[in-house]
């Protein structure tokens, strides 16, 4: 008898039998093709973000690097297959603490923490939870709220009544794109484009300079010859030289990836309007000018079929918009010069903050940049000005949010005035997430780009996003205000970045690692 695996077999998923059509597929491939949309693909096949985590015989496993041929006879449970009461407890706790914003990473995190419980772990033990979360990345929430949700599940805390319409309004202000708030979001049901595309849609994936189109994502990627990304040994360096001058303060930044976890995805019907990529999350402004809709419309019209355009982590790193790198020099009197990578609209943003400062746009070989990314340009200039003054004070963002930040005994303490709060839970969650992003931006986040503009860091772990165990305590005070509601998290991002940079001694290059 041959010990080879049959070409077609079945696996048990959430108590039902699911067909496997190709033994070369990963578990994630099979789950997604079977319509299990709660399992997300954030980095496949890197196995680094944790978004695709499921339970295999009760143990957490990253499905994007799990060969499906090894799953015969095993019990696979996704967040959809958890006991209904248990799933409700997790969903409610995540919603109540603000532990899910877009909800892309949270189904995998819930499976991971449920796996901790299955093996006898303690959700109230911060060290145990922190170790479990090392397998995951979360760009939105800053980890604090996720830890709080774990404690809430362990204690069986009751859930307060909230106005989810008002919460969604606050989330949309903070995320700068339509966003819903509710327990189901934590279970991965926020309505991402690739989750709601027609089941019979063709799939288009990047292939060289064009697109490979097939009936399934697995077939399309196989045709495209997808290659595993890598982390380089090339050292990240600022691409723009400082101008000459008698500067009292200087600051250079390099290439930074926004590190949103949902790779860009769009679908379109023939003759229709594209859907995506900004569904239930704004990607911190980085997807604002995506051209994938044009690609989806063109292929759908050519094929006469609905089409899903699905990218991957490597494509996003190479082609997704980045913060414009800068080189800033300021004199004692506040005059100076900013050199910034040529980016539409960035000069106007910088001149609004420093009207007496010369702004020079320069060509910088590298990935595309965008002035729509959170705080692009004006935050860097606020940092330099804070360095010149020697203190931060309150920072007012261009659209009216006001924030202060202090580092006290290693903890980050924030006050934020975003007008009428609408929902304190959501505003606090976004403020904590912005603080986490600012801390990582100053201390560790960067990607390597060579002199020809080629990106070399192609794995999401190489971006330098702070893990849960590396994130300090973050406390937020929301200022009561009768002003109309405005975005508050961008001001928090600026205030925390400035406070962390000053505490580090105003090093001339960030990140400081």
Phi, psi and omega in degrees: 000134179286142177264012178288154181278136178301152181294328180232131177209184182234152174232158181267119180232117179052037176084003177238158180271129181240131182283140174251124184262348180208123183293347179280352183289155170273166176300322178298317177306312184294317182297314181294319180291337177276003177086016178274086188276352177290338179273116190257150178253099180260337185211003189312137004256051184273334181065034189241345185258337178084359184294337183259018183293133175228174176258124176246112187052038176086358181250136180296139178214140178278113191284341184287342177243018178257112178297130184293336180297341179271002186262001178296130179080003180259157177259118182252126180234125174262179179299334178290336184264002176295154173311136187305318179294323180291316178299319179296321179298315179295314182299317181294317181295317179295321179291318184293326182267351185079029183277358172227131174251282175284330178083013182285320184271343193288328176301319178293321179294319178298317177299320179298313182289326175294323175297325176298319179294317182302323181271013174091014179285170185242114181292343178271355178272106186301324181293318179296316179296318179300318178295319179298321183284354178297338180279001187233157169239143173221119182274332192276312202261346178075015171073324184306314183290330177292317176299319179296321179296321179299316178296321181296319178297318181296325184270349182068034182298146178282158183255132179282155176283132181227160175267098185289338175293316177294322178297319178295325177296317177295317180297323179292323176297316184286319182276349180056034173197155180306134182211135178261157178229133179169166183303323184296337181299320181295338179269012176084019185253035181281349176092041177295151187305314183289344178276334187249007178293153177305140184299331183265011181293143170292164180237129177244131178231156179300138178214096184063235178270358183233213186222133174267131184240133180208180183285332181227163179295319180300315181293320180295316180291327177296319179292328182283343182068047182303132182248138180299133176290174184213165170255134186267163172266358179292133181280129176296135179223148177297132184276350185243127181284149176291142173291154177285143179170168179270070190278138173273330179221136174229154179207128174236138175239157179250204180276131181229131177268135179299337174062034170293145190274336179274110175300147184305135180210140181215149170226157183206143172269156177303127180075005183258185178261137180299147177247121183106178002272358184265079175238122181056042175161142184261358179055030176059029178089351188285341180259009188299329185240034180298141178256009182295331178300321178296321179295313181298317180296316182296314182292321178298318179292322179293319185270344183068026182220153171298144184226135169261126172258117186236125178259181178227178185300317182297320178296317181298318181296318182286323191247345181287151183292142180242165172297136176294120176298149181226160167225119187239135171230127180237139175272172182301325183278003178093352175281167179164200184217140173241124170256128186223146177301131184306119186212131182303124175088350186289325182297319179296322179297314181293319182293332178292329179276319183231077184299338180267005183256132178288135178245125180235119175273134182232155175283130178230114181295122182166192181291168179296153178239163180213138175279354181275349181293146186316114173068016185305127176085300186291330177290318179301318181290324175297324177300309182298320179293322176295322177297324179292320180282332183087007176204165184266305188070198177271147179242130178254122178285160182304329181262012167110350176293144182232135181213153169233156178213141177224149174255113182234116181052040178085344180271151177260123181244126190236142163241141181221132174244106181243031185072206178300127187293326184069309178207111184297324183297313182292316181298317178298317181300315180292326178294318178295317178298320178294323178295318178299316179295318180295318179299315178294322180299317180287319190267327194214343191274129176187160172229150182273129177229129183278178185295339178274356178093008180277128178282132182251336177272107186244009176247143188293332178289340181280355181287337181089018178296133184291135176281169179301318183289346180262359186261124181285176176294135180235121180243139185235131171247123180265124181280126176292135185210146174261001179295156173302147182294137178223167176299131179247337187289333178293321177295322177297315179305314181294315183294317180292317179301316180294318181296318180292321180294317177296318180299328180281357179093020179056053178300144187288346181231133171239146007288164186272355183296000000 
